[in-house]
Amino acid sequence: MPAEKRPTAPPRRRRSSVEGRGGLFGLLTPGTLWIIVFFLLPLVFVAVSSFMSRGPGGQPVQPWTLDQYERTFTTFGPVLWRSLRIALVATVFCLVLGYPVAFFISRRRSPGVRMMLLFLVLLPFWTNFLVRTYALITILQRDGLLNGVLQSLGVLAEPIQMLFTPGAVMLGLVYGYLPFMILPIYASVEALDFRYVEASNDLGANDFTTFWRVIFPLTLPGVIAGSILVFIPAIGAYITPDLMGGTRGLMIGNLIQSQFGGRGNVPLGSAISMVLLALVFVSVFIYSRWGQREDA
């Protein structure tokens, strides 16, 4: 008897590359629409408004003009440069404080201890930033904890004004953004090959020379990344200068908010926003050209 033939399965239909691309585009469509509607369109509106004149109620109207950019660098130039200076100083403070902390955490031999220390660094993020700012305000106010402790120790005869000063703004920025400096540096130190350090010591270099010529250059990508992560939010900070600096802590973020609120000047606020965006792009460009090259 002839052997019974088994039914063969129909040949699989090979998906064309067009169908594959269509499926991929379908998956990307929601995210693309989200970016266009909630990021690109508002950015285009701000960019166009920055070249217009102030109309009734502060709204942008024609004719086209560059007066808003001129006012940004002349009338409000001191605020812009003060914001830039405060952000740079806050970044330096975070680097000085964060580098030793990151190095200390990475050199713990026990993984459990390292995880616990990293947990303590990340713990403030479990609380809303506004709540943490108000907690810091209660510590620094005239009848707050810090003045009370200093008076009880005999350091101060009477309470001093700590809030609504540039120092309070600086303290708030460093307190808020210090973890953004610690974590990238920790990652760089964790990946550091300490055989280079041993070789430097064998060649007779002291601890300072070893750090400056070996350790710091090898961890520079983390330093650059941490500096960018601190500088960008610090220069556009709004809550900390508003609550802890008052009128003496005016920064570019507060200035932008005042122009978009009430009967402000939307074109002027848009121009200031575009200048702030340019500063952010410059920071990202520095990292992409320098930080990644150092990491290569």
C-alpha positions as CSV (number, residue, x, y, z in Angstrom):
1,M,0.0,0.0,0.0
2,P,1.3,3.5,-0.8
3,A,2.4,5.4,2.2
4,E,-0.1,7.9,3.4
5,K,1.0,11.4,2.7
6,R,0.9,13.7,5.6
7,P,-0.7,17.1,5.0
8,T,1.8,19.7,4.6
9,A,1.5,23.0,6.4
10,P,0.8,26.0,4.1
11,P,4.0,28.0,3.5
12,R,4.4,30.9,5.9
13,R,3.8,34.2,4.4
14,R,6.9,36.3,4.9
15,R,6.2,39.7,6.3
16,S,7.4,42.4,4.0
17,S,9.7,45.1,5.2
18,V,7.0,47.6,4.5
19,E,4.6,45.8,6.9
20,G,7.4,45.8,9.5
21,R,8.0,49.5,9.1
22,G,4.3,50.1,9.3
23,G,4.0,48.3,12.5
24,L,7.0,50.2,13.9
25,F,5.5,53.5,12.9
26,G,2.2,52.5,14.5
27,L,4.0,51.9,17.8
28,L,5.8,55.2,17.6
29,T,2.8,57.3,16.6
30,P,1.3,57.9,20.1
31,G,4.7,59.1,21.4
32,T,5.4,61.2,18.4
33,L,2.0,62.9,18.6
34,W,2.6,63.5,22.3
35,I,6.0,65.2,21.6
36,I,4.5,67.3,18.8
37,V,1.4,68.5,20.7
38,F,2.9,69.0,24.2
39,F,6.5,69.9,23.4
40,L,7.2,71.1,19.8
41,L,4.0,73.2,19.4
42,P,4.4,75.1,22.7
43,L,8.1,75.6,21.9
44,V,7.1,77.0,18.4
45,F,4.6,79.3,20.1
46,V,7.2,80.6,22.5
47,A,9.8,81.1,19.8
48,V,7.3,83.0,17.5
49,S,6.0,85.1,20.4
50,S,9.5,86.2,21.4
51,F,9.8,88.2,18.1
52,M,6.4,90.0,18.5
53,S,5.3,93.1,20.3
54,R,3.3,93.5,23.5
55,G,-0.4,94.0,23.0
56,P,-3.3,94.5,25.3
57,G,-3.1,92.4,28.4
58,G,0.5,91.6,27.6
59,Q,-0.4,89.3,24.7
60,P,1.8,89.0,21.6
61,V,0.8,91.1,18.6
62,Q,2.5,92.3,15.4
63,P,4.7,94.0,14.3
64,W,7.7,91.8,14.5
65,T,10.6,93.2,16.5
66,L,13.8,92.3,18.4
67,D,13.0,94.7,21.2
68,Q,12.2,91.8,23.6
69,Y,15.7,90.3,23.2
70,E,17.3,93.7,23.6
71,R,15.4,94.2,26.9
72,T,16.4,90.7,28.0
73,F,20.1,91.6,27.8
74,T,19.9,95.2,28.9
75,T,17.0,95.9,31.4
76,F,17.0,92.3,32.7
77,G,20.7,91.5,32.0
78,P,21.6,91.7,35.8
79,V,19.0,89.1,36.6
80,L,20.3,86.9,33.8
81,W,23.9,87.1,34.8
82,R,23.0,86.7,38.5
83,S,21.1,83.5,37.7
84,L,24.1,82.2,35.7
85,R,26.5,83.0,38.5
86,I,24.3,81.4,41.2
87,A,23.8,78.3,39.1
88,L,27.6,78.0,38.5
89,V,28.4,78.5,42.2
90,A,25.8,76.0,43.2
91,T,27.3,73.5,40.8
92,V,30.8,74.1,42.2
93,F,29.5,73.6,45.8
94,C,27.7,70.4,44.8
95,L,30.9,69.1,43.1
96,V,33.0,69.9,46.2
97,L,30.5,68.2,48.5
98,G,29.4,65.4,46.2
99,Y,32.7,64.1,45.0
100,P,34.0,63.0,48.4
101,V,30.6,61.5,49.2
102,A,30.5,59.5,46.0
103,F,34.1,58.4,46.4
104,F,33.4,57.3,50.0
105,I,30.3,55.3,49.0
106,S,32.0,53.6,46.1
107,R,35.0,52.4,48.3
108,R,32.8,50.5,50.8
109,R,33.6,46.9,50.5
110,S,30.3,45.6,51.7
111,P,27.6,45.8,48.9
112,G,24.9,46.1,51.6
113,V,26.6,49.2,53.1
114,R,26.9,50.8,49.6
115,M,23.2,50.1,48.9
116,M,22.3,51.7,52.3
117,L,24.3,54.8,51.7
118,L,22.9,55.2,48.2
119,F,19.4,54.7,49.7
120,L,20.1,57.6,52.0
121,V,21.2,59.8,49.1
122,L,18.0,59.0,47.2
123,L,15.7,59.2,50.3
124,P,14.9,62.9,49.9
125,F,13.4,62.2,46.5
126,W,10.6,60.2,48.3
127,T,9.3,63.6,49.5
128,N,7.9,66.4,47.3
129,F,10.5,69.1,46.6
130,L,8.1,71.8,47.8
131,V,7.6,70.0,51.1
132,R,11.4,69.7,51.5
133,T,11.8,73.4,50.8
134,Y,9.3,74.4,53.5
135,A,11.1,72.1,55.9
136,L,14.3,73.9,55.2
137,I,12.5,77.2,55.7
138,T,11.3,76.2,59.2
139,I,15.0,75.4,60.1
140,L,16.4,78.7,58.8
141,Q,13.7,81.2,59.9
142,R,14.4,83.6,62.8
143,D,12.6,81.5,65.4
144,G,13.6,78.3,63.7
145,L,15.7,75.3,64.8
146,L,19.1,76.6,63.6
147,N,18.8,80.0,65.4
148,G,17.6,78.3,68.5
149,V,20.5,75.9,68.6
150,L,23.1,78.6,68.0
151,Q,21.5,80.8,70.8
152,S,21.4,77.9,73.2
153,L,25.1,77.2,72.6
154,G,25.9,80.9,73.1
155,V,27.1,81.4,69.6
156,L,24.4,84.1,68.9
157,A,23.0,86.6,71.3
158,E,19.9,87.1,69.2
159,P,18.4,85.5,66.1
160,I,19.9,86.5,62.8
161,Q,18.2,86.8,59.4
162,M,19.0,83.7,57.4
163,L,16.0,83.6,55.1
164,F,15.4,85.9,52.1
165,T,19.1,86.2,51.4
166,P,21.4,85.0,48.6
167,G,23.0,82.5,51.0
168,A,19.6,80.9,51.7
169,V,19.0,80.5,48.0
170,M,22.4,78.9,47.5
171,L,21.8,76.5,50.4
172,G,18.4,75.5,49.0
173,L,19.8,74.8,45.5
174,V,22.7,72.8,46.9
175,Y,20.4,70.9,49.2
176,G,17.9,70.1,46.4
177,Y,20.4,69.1,43.6
178,L,23.3,67.5,45.4
179,P,22.1,64.0,44.7
180,F,22.3,64.7,41.0
181,M,26.0,65.3,41.4
182,I,26.7,62.3,43.6
183,L,25.1,59.6,41.5
184,P,27.0,60.2,38.2
185,I,30.3,60.5,40.0
186,Y,29.6,57.4,42.0
187,A,29.0,55.5,38.7
188,S,32.4,56.8,37.3
189,V,34.3,55.9,40.5
190,E,32.6,52.5,40.6
191,A,33.9,51.7,37.1
192,L,37.4,53.0,37.8
193,D,40.2,50.5,37.5
194,F,42.3,51.0,40.7
195,R,45.3,49.3,39.2
196,Y,46.1,52.7,37.7
197,V,46.2,54.1,41.2
198,E,48.5,51.3,42.4
199,A,50.8,51.9,39.4
200,S,50.9,55.6,40.3
201,N,51.8,54.9,43.9
202,D,54.5,52.4,42.7
203,L,56.0,55.1,40.6
204,G,56.4,57.4,43.6
205,A,53.4,59.7,43.2
206,N,51.8,61.1,46.4
207,D,48.1,61.0,47.1
208,F,47.4,64.5,45.7
209,T,49.3,63.8,42.5
210,T,47.6,60.4,42.1
211,F,44.2,62.0,42.6
212,W,44.8,65.0,40.2
213,R,46.7,63.1,37.5
214,V,44.9,59.7,37.6
215,I,41.7,59.5,39.5
216,F,40.1,62.8,38.6
217,P,40.7,62.5,34.8
218,L,39.3,59.0,34.8
219,T,36.2,60.1,36.6
220,L,35.8,63.3,34.6
221,P,32.8,62.0,32.6
222,G,30.8,61.6,35.8
223,V,31.9,65.1,37.0
224,I,30.7,66.6,33.7
225,A,27.4,64.7,33.7
226,G,26.8,65.7,37.3
227,S,27.6,69.3,36.7
228,I,25.2,69.4,33.7
229,L,22.5,67.8,35.8
230,V,22.9,70.4,38.5
231,F,23.5,73.4,36.4
232,I,20.4,73.0,34.1
233,P,17.7,72.9,36.8
234,A,19.6,75.4,39.0
235,I,19.7,78.2,36.4
236,G,15.9,77.8,35.8
237,A,15.0,77.2,39.5
238,Y,11.7,78.9,40.5
239,I,10.5,77.4,43.9
240,T,13.8,77.9,45.9
241,P,14.5,81.5,44.9
242,D,10.8,82.4,45.3
243,L,10.3,80.9,48.8
244,M,13.8,81.3,50.3
245,G,15.1,84.4,48.5
246,G,12.1,86.7,48.2
247,T,12.8,89.9,46.2
248,R,16.5,89.5,46.9
249,G,16.6,86.1,45.3
250,L,15.0,87.0,42.0
251,M,16.3,84.6,39.3
252,I,15.4,84.0,35.6
253,G,12.7,81.4,36.4
254,N,10.9,83.9,38.7
255,L,11.2,86.6,36.0
256,I,9.7,84.4,33.3
257,Q,6.8,83.5,35.6
258,S,6.1,87.1,36.3
259,Q,5.9,87.9,32.6
260,F,3.4,85.2,31.9
261,G,1.2,85.9,34.8
262,G,-1.4,88.7,35.2
263,R,-0.9,91.7,32.9
264,G,2.8,90.8,32.2
265,N,4.6,90.7,28.9
266,V,4.2,87.4,27.1
267,P,6.7,88.3,24.3
268,L,9.3,89.4,26.8
269,G,8.8,86.2,28.8
270,S,9.1,84.2,25.6
271,A,12.4,85.9,24.7
272,I,13.8,85.3,28.2
273,S,12.6,81.6,27.9
274,M,14.4,81.3,24.6
275,V,17.6,82.7,26.1
276,L,17.3,80.2,28.9
277,L,16.7,77.4,26.4
278,A,19.9,78.4,24.5
279,L,21.9,78.2,27.8
280,V,20.5,74.7,28.3
281,F,21.4,73.7,24.7
282,V,25.0,75.0,25.3
283,S,25.3,72.9,28.4
284,V,24.1,69.8,26.6
285,F,26.4,70.5,23.7
286,I,29.4,70.7,26.1
287,Y,28.5,67.4,27.6
288,S,27.9,65.7,24.2
289,R,31.2,66.9,22.8
290,W,33.4,66.7,25.9
291,G,31.9,64.3,28.3
292,Q,31.3,61.5,25.8
293,R,34.8,62.0,24.3
294,E,36.3,61.6,27.7
295,D,34.2,58.5,28.2
296,A,35.3,56.9,24.9
